[in-house]
Amino acid sequence: MKSKVKALVVEDDLQIQEEIMDVLHLLGHEHDWAESQQQARDLIEQNTYQYVLADLEIPARTGRGFANIEYGKLLIEQIQQINGRGITPVIVMTGHHDKGLNMVMDLMGNGAMDFISKPFGDGTIGKSLPQTIRNVLKMHRKSLPKGTCIGDPPKPFEGGTLAFYPNHIELAGETILESQHPGHAPGNGWLILHALSKPQKNGKRPRLSAPRLAKAIDSSGQLSDGAINSCVHTLRTRIAQILLEESRLTVSRNDVIANKGKGYHLADWLTIERYDENACPTEPTSQAPVPPANTTSTQCTLMDDAHSPLTERQLWILDQLRNGMQLTRKMVEDQFAIGDKQAKRELTGLTNRGMVSFIRKPRPGYYVLKTRISQRA
């Protein structure tokens, strides 16, 4: 049975509420009501909605204080923070035409998808509310990744591969950091992850207090403990935001960089991998089985023999690329129902043969035939 579309309506005007209720009944949409910024935030945290209809001028708390546009703006930002940017479309209802284009651009930048003026139009003069809702849901469905449903809740992060490349770092297949331009010193976030991933003499990962971590990334001694703590906080926030927006994963405080016990350390459920500029492994995978005796961990041995036959998966990949598709690793995973490591092996084999190349931007990057790059050049 097809699931019902459910909206959160944030409106404290009883007359407008009745009009909205009639429209939602016409569309067959379920709804929850909120009359304040705090009440709406609580409902967003506890429920899944396919869209939000939000009045801008609302009070901070129900039954307390005066309504203010700033509380409506804050709510729009909070919806993006809780659900991930662009996941839950927000339609702003406003009677403040005098604020003009600047306010519209400001709110669009904070996550609003469309606007409708109050009082609502009938479709002949001004946009009608049913028309606006239908258009927004249609646009939003087109913008979602394949297989994603509107309002799908994010899943908790449960570990993954932290992969180090010469010019970027990936976590669970998403780029979380990129190196600085040539000639520039790398950022502190880059240095912190490298310091925490470097194995000690006993083979274990380091646990570094703030002073020791500061010394590890800056031998001059200019970084204070407070600066290190601030850098780690910023890095944690960045990682959490990227994985939420790109992979719909919620990352908690100690999921990647933990500081339980003695100092900062990488969480145990992370697997560390290092690659060269050709996406070729440069050392044994941390926490993975030891390679067979006839392979060398510092060289790329995964399907790099130019005389070995292509696999069925590689042939499919080449067919898609010949048709002009910009193929991502996730597409290979979905096509063959395999994990990210298996998909990466197939693609790495083609890269090492010089048949395909990886284009890193825009994120998360995609693969193309080598000949297509030559034609572009």
N, C-alpha and C positions, 0 to 999 in steps of 0.2 A: 504494500500500500504506500502511495506517495506521501512523504512527510509534509506536514503543514509548515508554511512559512510563518515565522514568528518575529514580531517587531518589538522593539522597546520604544515607547513614546515618552518623551520628556516635555511636559507641558503643564503649567499650573493655571491656565485660563479655562474655566468650566465650559464656556461657550465653544471655544476652539476644540476642547476635548470631545464634545458631542459630535462636532463636524468630522473630526478625525475618525471617531468610532464608526460612523456611518460609512466612511470610505473603506476602512479596513474590513468591515462586514461585507461590503460589496465585492472586495477582492478575495475574500475568503481567508484573510490573514488573521492569525492569533496575535495577541499583544499583551504586554505588561505596561503599567503606568508608573511614571516617576514624576515627582513635582519639585525635585531639588537636585543639585549636583551630587550631593553625598548619597542620596537614595538611588540615583541612576548608577553611580559607580558601584554600589553594593550589588545591584542587580546584574550588572555586566560581569562582575567577578563570579557570580553564582550561577549564571545561565548562559545559554547560547542563543544568539539572535542572528537572523539573516540580514537585518538592517536596523538602523536607529533613526527615528524622527526626533529631532532635538530643537526645541526653542532656545534661542540664545540668551534671552533675558530671564534667568531663573535664580532663585535664592540658593545659598550655599547649603542650608539645611531646611527640611520641611517644617513650616510653621515658625521659623525663626529668621529674623533679619529681612532685609530688602532684596529684591531681585536685582541682578546686575549682569551685564553682558560678559564681564570677565569670568564669571562662574560657568557660563556656557562655553566659552573658549577653552577654559581649563578642562571641562568634561571631554571635549573633542580630543584634546591631547591625551587624556587618561585612557580613552578607548583604544587609541593606537598603542599605548604602552602596555595595556593589559592583553589585548588580542593580537598584537602585531600590526604593523603599519599596512593599511589598505585591506585588511582581512574582513572587517565589518564595515560596510558602506554607511556613511552618515549623511543624512539629508537635513540641512539646516532650514528651519522655519523662522523667518524674521520679518518684522515690520519696520526695521531701521533702514529704510532706503537712503536716508541722508548720509549714511556712513560711506556709501559709494564703493568704487572699485577697489580701493585700498583694503577695506575690510574683507571683501570677497577673496582677494589674492592671499591675504594673511591666513584666512581660514582654510583655503584650499591647500596652502602649504602645511597646515597642521593636521590635515587628514579629512576635511569635508569633501564629499564627492559631488554634491549638487545643492542648489538653493531653491527655495520657493517663498514667495512673498505672502504675507498675511495682510488682509484677508485673501484667501485662495481664489484663483481665477477659475473660470469654467471651461477653459480650453480654447475659447474664442478670443477673450481678452485676458491675457496672462495665462501661465501654465496651470493646469488643473493638478490636484494632488494625486489622483489615481495615475494620470499620465506620467508624472514625475517619478512615482514609485516604480512603475513598470520599466521605465527607461533606465533607471539606476540599477535595478536588478539585472536587466539584460546586459548592460555595459559591464557590470561587475562579474557576471558569469564568464564573459569573454576574456576578462583579465586574469582569471584564476588559472593556476597550473592544471594540466590535465589530470583528472582523477580527484581533484579537490572539490569539496562541496562548500557552498556558502555557509559560513558559521561553524565549520569544523573546528573543534577545540584543539589547541596545541597539545602535543604529547611530551612527556618528561624526557629529558636527555638521559640516556642510559649508557654512556660511554661511546667510544669510537676511536678513529685513527687521527692522530695529530701528525700531519705530514709536513716536513720541512723541505722547501725548494729554495734554490738560490735567490729568487726574487719575491717569494710569497710563502705564507704559511696557511695550511688548510686544516680545518677541524670538521670531521664528518662530511667531507666533500665540499665544504664551503670555505672560501677565502676569508680569513679573519684578520690577516695583516699582510701588507705589501712592503717591500724594502724601499728605502729612499732612492732618489735618483742617483746615478753614478757620480761619485765624488762627494756625496753627502754622507754624514755619519748616520748609522741606523738609529731609529727611535728607541726609547727605553722599553716599550712593550716588546719589540723585536728581541732586544738583548735579554730581557727577563725570561722569555720563553726558551731561548737558546740556553741560558744558564741553568734553568731548572730541568732541561731535558738531557743535559750532558752527563753521562754516567760517571760514577766515581770509580776508584780503583777496584773496589769490591763488586763492581757491576751494578750496584743499586743507584737509583736516582737520588740526587741531593735533596736535603731539607735545609733550607737556608733562612736564618733569621733576617730581619730587615737590614741590620748592619752588614752581615755577610753577603747578602744579595746586592747591597749597594756597592760593596768592594768588588764583587764578581763582575759587575757591569760598568764600573767606573773606578779605576784604580787611583784616580786623583783624590778621592775622598771628599768630593764636593757635594755628593748626594746625601741628604739627611735621611734619617729613618722615616720622618714624616713624608718626605718626597717619594720614597719607595712605596710606602703604604698607599699614597695617593695614586701612584702609577699602577699598582696592582688593582686598585678599585676601578680605575678608568678602563683597564684592560678587561677585567671581569664584565663590566657593563657593556663594553663594545662587543665582546663575544656573545653575551646573552642576547643583545639586540639583533645581531646578524643571524644567529641561529633561529631566533623567533621569527624574523621577517622572511628569511630565505627557506627554512626547513620546517617551520612550525614546531620547533622544539623549545621547551622551557628549560633554561639552565639556571640552577641554583648557585648560591654563593661559593660552595666548595666543590662544585662538580668538575671544574677544570683546574683552577689553581686553589688548592686547599691550604689551610694553615692550622690543621688539627695537630696538636702535639708540638714538636720542635721545628718551628719555622715553616716557610712557604715551600710547597712541593706540588708536583703534578699529581692529579688524582690517579689512583691505582688502576682504574678501569680504562685509562687511555693507553692506546698502543702507539708507540713512537716509530715513525718511518722517515727516512731521509732519501732525497732524490737529487740527481744532478739536473742540468738544464734540459736534458732530453727525457725527463721523467723516468730516469733509470735508477733503481735502488743503489745506494752507495755504501750501505752497511746492513748487517742483519737487523730484521725488525725486532724491536723491543717487545718482549712478552710473547713472541711467536716461536714455533718450533725451529730447532737448529736446521739449517739447510743440509741436504745430502752431501756426502763427502766429495762427490765429483762436480760440485758447483763452487764458484767463488763468490762470496757475498759482496765483494767490492766491485764486481762487474755485473753488467746486465745480462742475465742468462735466460730471461723469460721470453721464449719464442723470438730470439734475435738472430737465428740462423736463416740467412737469406734463401737457403735451399730447402728448408722444411716447408711442408704444405701449409697453406692457410687453413684456419679452422672454419667451421660453418658460421660461427658468430662473426669472424673477421670478414668473410665473404658478404654477409648481410650488411655489415657496417659500410663496406666499400660500395655496395649497391646504393645505399641511401645517400652517400656522399656524392656519387656520380650524378644523382638526380638533383643535386644542389642543396640537399638538406644540411643545415647547421646542427650537427649531431652532438648532444651532450652525453656524458657518461650515464646520467640518470635514465636516458632513453634506452641505452643498452641494457641496463639493469631491469627495466620494466619489460622490455621485449622478451628477454630470456629468463626472467624471474631469478636473477642471480644477485649476489652481493656486490658491494662497491669494489672489493679487492679483485674479484674475478673479472669484472668489467674493465678495471684498470689494466689488468694483465693483457686482455685482448687488444685494447687501444695502445698500450705501450709497445706490444709486438709490432703493430703497424707503424708506429712512430719510429721505432728503431730501424725498420726497413726503409725509412725515408718515403713512405707512401702517404702519410697523413701528417698534419701539423695541428697543434693546439693553439687556439686564439683565446687569450685570457680575458679580454674585455669585450663587451660588458660581462659582468659576473652572471653565472658561475663559469663562463667560458664555454667554448664549443670546438669541435673538430671539423677540419675541412681537408679536402684532397690537396696534396702538395702542388699539383698542377694549377689549382685554382688560385693559390697564393702567387704563383709565378705570373699568371695572367693579370692579377690585380696590380702587381708591381710594374 
